[in-house]
Amino acid sequence: MSDGAISQDEIDALLSGVAIDGLNSSGHVGNGPTYKFDVSTLQNLANDLKPKLEENINKYTGASFTVADPVVEETTRDRVLSKLPEVVIGVIADYNAGIKGNHFYLISPEFATKLHQLVSGEETTEVDDMVLSVVSEFISTHISSEITQLDATGKVPGLAYETPTTINESKAMVMFPQQDFALVSYPLSLESENFTLWEIMGGDTAEGITNAFGANVAEEPVALDMAASDPSMGMAGMGGMAAPNMGQMPNNGQQMMGMNQQQMGGMPNMGMNMGGMMPNMGMNMGGMMPNMGMQNNMGMNMGMNVPNIQQLQYPNLQTGMNASEQGNISLIMDVNMEMTVELGRTKKSIKDILGMGEGTIIELDKLAGEPVDILVNHKPIAKGEVVVIDENFGVRVTEILSPMERVNELS
């Protein structure tokens, strides 16, 4: 692809989620890592942080916010998008020490401007740098409370997060984690106004927090060891047979624990040690065959074939297009779609609009040099910078959604 072109086969591969070099659209081989986290543990953390959030916001703004019970859920990008307004204000504060992973907060523009109004005493409807600064400072107080809770566990020494970055984006441009992640929703109210603070924890972050509270400790399998739990029983409960020394067993091919070959169902070489008698069963002598149907006569069922019991493996369930849908994408490759580059937006009153004339300068909400939005059918899919090619304007793409996300946005 030295000429910068991309073939139809390469386009089909990208849309099916498989990149040309063998990686998938997220840049990882296969489906990427799968994280495990406990929602109830995260819920307990959110409940503990609720009074601190209320205290922090009221101290910061001088108002009297009320914070209702938070809700924690395991979710996906599509489900979160349905909850969010079209434009969101975000504060990205990924954990980078102690716990490492994606971590950010989202609020509505109305909530952001309300915070600015309460802190500065000035009303505004535009989200400018001052508004973003107020939001960042408020979110930082909440992150500090969360870190205090995690430090108290003593399991995440040196916990730290990156310098917060504040964004003002269309919700479709927010880079959510690829895998399932945790969403914490804090409902807040001030008099008759209701707001929500959304906290997004990537699967890696949620797993780290879960581990910090000890909720992901693996349970060791417990072997049934009747003889060890009650020495007086010995092997009497296993068919009335005594086994004074289970470590010394006859190996003469004819006897084992007082039973001859005929009693053992005609099985040859039953003098082998018990570790080799039943392959793949993984049981010591103390927990030998707890459910093999032995009742007062160990030889009655020993001649039967022992099934090889294995844990059932469930397939990975992934959202997105199925194989037939992916194949159908190729049928519409030649369909033209409207692509638009948006320099910025602004709001004007009807009076101002009617008063416009030639030479009127309209100030947009974008700063000089700030990336412009690239939209397809009025839906944002990328960001870019304006360039000049010969005498024509163009846009160089600097950020773009993954192929699968682009298809979902246009569907």
C-alpha positions in Angstrom: 0.0 0.0 0.0 2.9 2.3 -0.8 0.5 4.6 -2.8 -1.8 5.1 0.2 -4.6 3.2 -1.5 -6.5 0.4 0.2 -8.0 -2.6 -1.6 -11.5 -4.0 -1.4 -10.2 -7.1 0.4 -8.5 -4.9 3.0 -11.7 -2.9 3.5 -13.7 -6.1 4.0 -11.1 -7.4 6.5 -11.3 -4.2 8.5 -15.1 -4.2 8.6 -15.1 -7.8 9.8 -12.9 -6.8 12.7 -9.7 -8.5 11.4 -6.9 -6.2 10.3 -4.5 -7.0 7.5 -1.6 -7.8 9.7 -3.5 -10.4 11.7 -4.5 -8.1 14.5 -8.1 -7.2 15.2 -9.5 -3.7 15.0 -8.5 -2.9 18.6 -4.9 -3.6 17.8 -4.7 -6.8 19.8 -4.4 -10.4 18.8 -7.6 -12.3 19.3 -10.3 -10.8 21.5 -7.9 -9.2 24.0 -7.6 -9.8 27.7 -10.7 -10.6 29.7 -11.0 -8.9 33.1 -13.0 -10.2 36.1 -14.4 -7.8 38.7 -17.0 -8.0 41.4 -19.9 -5.5 41.0 -21.0 -5.9 44.6 -17.5 -4.9 45.8 -17.6 -1.8 43.6 -21.1 -1.0 44.8 -19.8 -1.1 48.4 -17.1 1.3 47.4 -19.5 3.7 45.7 -21.8 3.6 48.8 -18.9 4.6 51.0 -18.0 7.4 48.7 -21.5 8.8 48.5 -21.4 11.0 51.7 -17.9 12.2 50.7 -19.1 13.2 47.3 -22.0 15.2 48.8 -19.6 16.8 51.3 -17.1 17.7 48.6 -19.5 19.2 46.1 -21.3 21.3 48.7 -18.0 22.6 50.2 -16.7 23.4 46.7 -19.8 25.2 45.4 -21.3 26.5 48.6 -24.6 24.9 47.6 -26.8 22.2 49.1 -26.6 19.2 46.7 -28.2 15.9 47.7 -26.6 12.7 46.4 -28.9 9.7 46.0 -27.8 6.1 46.2 -25.3 5.3 43.5 -25.8 2.4 41.0 -22.9 0.2 39.8 -23.3 -2.1 36.8 -21.2 -4.1 34.3 -21.9 -2.6 30.9 -20.8 -2.0 27.4 -20.2 1.1 25.2 -23.6 0.8 23.4 -25.6 0.6 26.7 -23.7 3.6 28.1 -24.3 5.7 25.0 -28.1 5.3 25.5 -27.8 7.0 28.9 -25.7 10.0 27.9 -26.6 13.3 26.4 -25.4 14.0 22.9 -22.5 16.1 24.2 -20.6 15.3 27.4 -17.9 16.9 29.5 -15.2 14.4 30.5 -12.3 14.2 32.9 -9.8 11.5 32.1 -7.7 10.3 35.0 -6.3 6.9 34.2 -4.6 5.0 37.1 -0.9 4.5 36.4 0.6 3.2 39.6 -0.7 0.6 42.1 -3.6 0.0 39.8 -3.2 0.6 36.1 -6.2 1.1 33.8 -8.8 3.3 32.2 -10.6 5.6 34.5 -12.7 8.7 33.7 -15.8 10.7 34.5 -18.6 12.2 32.4 -21.2 14.9 33.1 -23.6 16.9 31.0 -22.8 20.4 29.8 -25.7 21.7 31.9 -24.1 20.2 35.0 -20.8 21.7 34.0 -22.2 25.2 33.5 -24.1 24.9 36.8 -20.9 24.1 38.7 -19.2 27.1 37.1 -22.1 29.4 38.0 -22.1 28.3 41.7 -18.3 28.6 42.0 -17.7 31.9 40.1 -21.1 33.6 40.5 -21.4 34.1 36.8 -24.0 32.6 34.6 -23.0 31.1 31.3 -24.5 28.7 28.7 -21.2 28.1 26.8 -18.6 25.5 27.9 -15.4 27.4 27.8 -12.0 26.9 29.4 -13.1 28.3 32.7 -16.0 25.9 32.9 -13.7 23.0 32.1 -11.3 24.1 34.8 -14.0 24.2 37.4 -15.2 20.7 36.4 -11.6 19.3 36.6 -11.1 20.7 40.1 -14.4 19.2 41.3 -13.7 15.8 39.9 -10.2 15.9 41.4 -11.7 16.1 44.9 -13.8 13.0 44.3 -10.8 11.1 42.9 -8.9 12.0 46.1 -11.7 10.5 48.2 -11.6 7.3 46.1 -7.8 7.0 46.5 -8.1 7.4 50.3 -10.6 4.5 50.4 -8.2 2.3 48.4 -5.2 3.3 50.4 -7.0 2.1 53.5 -6.9 -1.5 52.2 -3.1 -1.5 52.3 -3.0 -3.6 49.1 -2.3 -0.9 46.6 0.8 1.0 47.8 1.8 4.0 45.7 -1.6 4.4 44.1 -1.6 7.3 41.6 -3.3 8.6 38.6 -2.3 10.6 35.6 -2.8 14.4 35.5 -6.5 14.8 34.6 -7.4 15.8 31.1 -10.7 17.5 30.5 -12.7 17.1 27.2 -15.8 18.5 25.7 -16.9 16.0 23.1 -19.8 14.4 21.3 -20.5 11.2 23.2 -19.8 9.2 20.0 -16.2 10.4 20.1 -15.5 9.3 23.7 -13.1 6.4 23.6 -14.8 3.8 25.8 -13.0 0.5 26.8 -13.3 -2.2 24.2 -14.2 -4.9 26.7 -17.0 -4.8 29.3 -16.4 -2.2 32.0 -17.9 -0.9 35.2 -20.2 2.1 35.2 -20.9 4.0 38.5 -23.9 6.5 38.3 -24.1 9.1 41.1 -27.5 10.9 41.0 -27.3 14.5 42.3 -30.0 17.0 42.8 -30.1 20.7 43.7 -33.6 22.0 44.5 -35.6 21.1 41.4 -32.6 20.3 39.1 -31.3 16.8 38.7 -27.8 15.8 37.4 -25.7 12.7 37.2 -22.0 12.0 37.6 -20.9 9.0 35.6 -17.7 7.2 36.5 -16.2 4.7 34.0 -13.8 2.1 35.2 -12.1 0.0 32.5 -12.1 -3.8 33.1 -8.5 -3.5 34.2 -9.2 -0.8 36.7 -12.3 -2.5 38.1 -10.4 -5.8 38.5 -7.6 -4.0 40.3 -10.1 -2.3 42.7 -11.9 -5.6 43.3 -8.6 -7.3 44.1 -7.7 -4.5 46.5 -10.7 -5.4 48.6 -10.0 -9.1 48.3 -13.1 -10.1 46.3 -11.2 -12.0 43.6 -9.3 -14.4 45.9 -9.4 -17.8 44.1 -11.1 -20.6 46.2 -8.9 -23.7 46.6 -10.6 -27.0 45.9 -11.4 -28.9 49.1 -10.6 -32.6 48.9 -12.9 -35.0 50.7 -10.6 -36.5 53.3 -12.7 -38.6 55.6 -9.8 -40.4 57.2 -8.0 -37.2 58.0 -11.1 -35.4 59.4 -12.0 -38.4 61.6 -9.1 -40.8 62.2 -11.5 -43.2 64.0 -13.3 -43.8 60.8 -10.3 -44.9 58.8 -11.8 -46.6 55.7 -14.8 -48.0 57.5 -17.1 -45.6 55.8 -15.7 -46.7 52.4 -17.2 -50.2 52.5 -16.2 -51.3 56.0 -12.6 -51.8 55.0 -9.8 -50.9 57.4 -6.7 -49.1 56.0 -4.2 -48.7 58.9 -1.5 -47.5 56.5 -2.6 -46.1 53.3 0.9 -45.2 52.2 1.9 -48.9 52.1 -0.2 -50.9 49.7 0.5 -54.4 48.3 1.8 -54.4 44.7 1.6 -58.1 43.8 -1.2 -57.8 41.2 -3.5 -60.0 43.3 -4.4 -58.2 46.5 -5.3 -54.7 47.5 -6.6 -53.8 50.9 -7.7 -57.3 51.6 -9.5 -57.8 48.3 -8.5 -60.3 45.6 -8.7 -59.8 41.8 -12.1 -61.3 41.5 -13.5 -59.0 44.1 -12.2 -56.0 42.3 -14.2 -56.8 39.2 -11.4 -58.8 37.4 -9.2 -55.8 36.9 -5.5 -56.9 36.4 -2.6 -55.3 38.3 -4.7 -53.7 41.0 -1.7 -53.5 43.2 -0.6 -50.3 41.6 -0.6 -47.2 43.8 -3.8 -45.3 44.0 -2.2 -42.3 42.2 -2.1 -44.3 39.0 -5.2 -46.4 39.5 -7.7 -43.7 38.4 -6.1 -41.3 35.9 -7.4 -37.7 35.6 -9.4 -38.0 38.8 -7.0 -35.8 40.8 -8.0 -37.4 44.2 -5.8 -38.4 47.1 -6.6 -41.5 49.1 -8.3 -39.5 51.8 -10.9 -38.3 49.3 -11.0 -41.4 47.1 -14.0 -41.8 44.9 -16.6 -39.9 47.0 -19.4 -40.5 44.5 -18.5 -43.7 42.6 -21.4 -45.7 44.0 -19.4 -47.8 46.6 -21.6 -49.1 49.4 -20.2 -51.7 51.7 -18.6 -53.6 48.8 -15.8 -51.7 47.1 -15.5 -54.3 44.3 -19.1 -54.1 43.1 -18.5 -51.2 40.7 -14.8 -51.1 40.2 -14.9 -52.9 36.9 -16.8 -50.2 35.2 -15.2 -47.6 33.0 -14.5 -44.3 34.8 -15.7 -41.3 32.8 -13.2 -38.5 32.0 -15.0 -35.6 33.6 -14.0 -32.2 32.3 -15.1 -28.7 33.0 -17.6 -27.3 30.5 -16.0 -24.5 28.4 -18.4 -21.8 27.4 -17.8 -19.8 24.2 -17.0 -16.1 24.5 -20.1 -14.0 23.8 -19.4 -10.7 22.0 -21.7 -8.0 20.9 -21.5 -6.7 17.4 -22.3 -8.0 13.9 -22.6 -11.7 13.2 -20.9 -13.5 10.3 -23.8 -13.0 7.9 -24.1 -9.3 8.7 -20.3 -8.9 8.2 -20.6 -10.5 4.8 -23.5 -8.3 3.9 -21.4 -5.2 4.4 -19.7 -5.9 1.1 -23.0 -5.4 -0.7 -23.2 -1.7 0.2 -19.5 -0.8 -0.3 -20.4 1.4 -3.4 -23.1 3.4 -1.6 -22.2 7.1 -1.4 -22.5 8.8 2.0 -22.2 12.5 2.9 -19.0 13.4 4.6 -18.8 16.7 6.4 -16.0 18.5 8.2 -17.2 20.7 11.0 -15.0 23.7 11.9 -17.1 24.5 15.0 -20.4 25.6 16.3 -22.0 28.5 18.1 -25.4 29.7 19.3 -26.9 33.0 18.2 -30.2 34.6 19.0 -32.7 35.3 16.3 -32.0 39.0 16.7 -28.2 38.4 16.0 -28.9 36.1 13.0 -31.2 38.7 11.4 -28.6 41.4 12.0 -25.9 39.5 10.1 -24.6 40.9 6.9 -21.6 40.7 4.6 -18.4 41.1 6.6 -19.9 39.8 9.9 -17.5 37.6 11.8 -19.0 34.6 13.5 -16.9 33.3 16.4 -17.0 29.5 16.8 -16.5 27.3 19.8 -13.2 25.8 18.5 -9.8 27.3 19.3 -7.4 28.1 16.5 -5.4 24.9 15.6 -7.9 22.7 17.5 -8.9 19.4 15.6 -12.0 19.6 13.5 -14.8 17.0 13.6 -15.3 14.7 10.6 -18.9 13.5 10.3 -20.6 11.0 8.0 -24.3 11.4 7.6 -24.1 14.0 10.4 -22.6 11.5 12.9 -19.0 12.1 14.1 -16.5 9.3 13.3 -13.1 11.1 13.4 -11.1 14.2 14.1 -8.5 15.8 11.9 -6.5 18.9 11.1 -7.0 21.2 8.2 -4.4 21.1 5.4 -4.0 22.7 2.0 -3.3 20.5 -1.0 -2.3 22.6 -4.0 -5.1 25.2 -3.8 -7.7 22.9 -2.2 -8.6 22.4 1.5 -8.3 19.0 3.0 -8.3 17.3 6.3 -5.7 15.0 7.7 -7.2 12.4 10.1 -5.7 12.4 13.5 -8.2 10.4 15.6 -10.8 7.9 14.3 -13.2 5.3 15.7 -12.4 1.6 15.1 -14.1 0.1 11.9 -16.7 -1.7 14.0 -17.5 1.4 15.9 -17.9 3.3 12.7 -20.3 0.8 11.3 -22.3 0.9 14.6 -22.5 4.7 14.5 -23.8 4.7 10.9 -26.4 1.9 11.5 
